[in-house]
Structure formats: C-alpha cells, structure tokens
Amino acid sequence: MLSIEWHGESFVLDGRGAISWPARRTVILTDPHIGKDAHFRRSAIPVPFGSTLADLERIRALLSDHGADHLLILGDFFHAAEGA
C-alpha cells in the first residue's frame, strides 16, 4: 500500500486494485466487471469457475480492511447487460 496526498486529501493506493479515501471512509474501485466468467463461458470461452465469488470477496475484504462504510465504483460494475 502507498499513501499519497492529492489536493489536500489523503488516499491509500491498495495493491488489490482499489483506492481508499480514509477521510470519507470510502473505497474507490474501477470496473469490477461482475459476471464476466459466465459471459465468457456462454460465448464458449473457457474460464475457471468462481471468479465472481472471488471478486465479491475481494470487495468485502477491501471494505473491511480499510474500515470503509462506502464503496464508490467508477466504470462498469457488470460485465455485460445480461449479467445485470
């Protein structure tokens, strides 16, 4: 993890692909693409099972580890419309 200052605010860059904003008790995450494994399998692209559960567990751990009350997602949450 790396702490940075930007425009007078402190942030923590987390190696799991997220940014923590401690002053706002917020974790910022970009493009988790929940459901991408099922989408690829429907298109006959072999991918391992369980990546969606692993992604959700990573998000849970990020919120817990940073003591966050809020999750801010930038970009796409679901991989495809049918995943919603």
C-alpha positions as CSV (number, residue, x, y, z in Angstrom):
1,M,0.0,0.0,0.0
2,L,1.1,3.5,-0.8
3,S,-0.2,6.7,0.9
4,I,-0.5,9.8,-1.3
5,E,-1.7,13.3,-0.9
6,W,-3.8,14.9,-3.7
7,H,-5.5,18.3,-3.5
8,G,-5.2,18.3,0.3
9,E,-6.7,14.9,0.7
10,S,-5.0,11.6,1.8
11,F,-5.5,8.4,-0.2
12,V,-4.2,4.9,0.1
13,L,-3.4,3.0,-3.1
14,D,-4.1,-0.6,-2.4
15,G,-2.4,-3.3,-4.5
16,R,-5.7,-5.1,-4.9
17,G,-6.8,-2.6,-7.4
18,A,-8.5,0.0,-5.2
19,I,-8.0,3.4,-3.6
20,S,-9.0,4.1,0.0
21,W,-10.2,7.5,1.0
22,P,-9.9,7.3,4.8
23,A,-11.4,10.8,5.5
24,R,-14.6,9.7,3.7
25,R,-14.5,6.1,4.9
26,T,-14.7,5.2,1.2
27,V,-13.1,2.6,-1.1
28,I,-12.9,3.5,-4.7
29,L,-12.9,0.7,-7.3
30,T,-12.9,0.8,-11.0
31,D,-14.6,-1.7,-13.5
32,P,-15.1,-4.8,-11.4
33,H,-17.0,-6.4,-14.3
34,I,-19.0,-8.8,-12.1
35,G,-20.3,-11.7,-14.1
36,K,-17.5,-11.8,-16.7
37,D,-16.8,-15.5,-16.2
38,A,-20.4,-16.5,-17.0
39,H,-20.4,-14.2,-20.0
40,F,-17.2,-15.8,-21.4
41,R,-18.5,-19.3,-20.8
42,R,-21.7,-18.5,-22.7
43,S,-19.5,-17.4,-25.6
44,A,-17.6,-20.8,-25.4
45,I,-14.5,-19.1,-24.0
46,P,-13.2,-21.4,-21.2
47,V,-12.5,-19.6,-18.0
48,P,-12.3,-21.0,-14.4
49,F,-15.4,-21.0,-12.2
50,G,-15.5,-18.9,-9.1
51,S,-14.1,-15.6,-10.3
52,T,-17.3,-13.7,-9.5
53,L,-17.2,-15.0,-5.9
54,A,-13.5,-14.2,-5.7
55,D,-14.2,-10.6,-6.9
56,L,-17.0,-10.2,-4.4
57,E,-14.8,-11.5,-1.6
58,R,-12.0,-9.1,-2.7
59,I,-14.5,-6.2,-2.4
60,R,-15.7,-7.4,1.0
61,A,-12.1,-7.6,2.2
62,L,-11.2,-4.2,0.9
63,L,-14.2,-2.6,2.7
64,S,-13.3,-4.4,5.9
65,D,-9.6,-3.9,5.8
66,H,-10.0,-0.1,5.2
67,G,-12.9,0.3,7.6
68,A,-15.0,1.7,4.8
69,D,-18.7,2.5,5.0
70,H,-19.0,3.4,1.4
71,L,-18.0,1.8,-2.0
72,L,-17.6,4.1,-5.0
73,I,-17.5,2.3,-8.3
74,L,-16.2,4.1,-11.4
75,G,-16.9,2.5,-14.7
76,D,-18.7,-0.8,-15.4
77,F,-20.0,-2.9,-12.5
78,F,-21.4,-5.7,-14.6
79,H,-19.5,-7.2,-17.5
80,A,-22.5,-7.3,-19.8
81,A,-26.1,-6.3,-19.8
82,E,-27.3,-9.9,-19.3
83,G,-25.1,-10.0,-16.2
84,A,-27.3,-7.4,-14.5
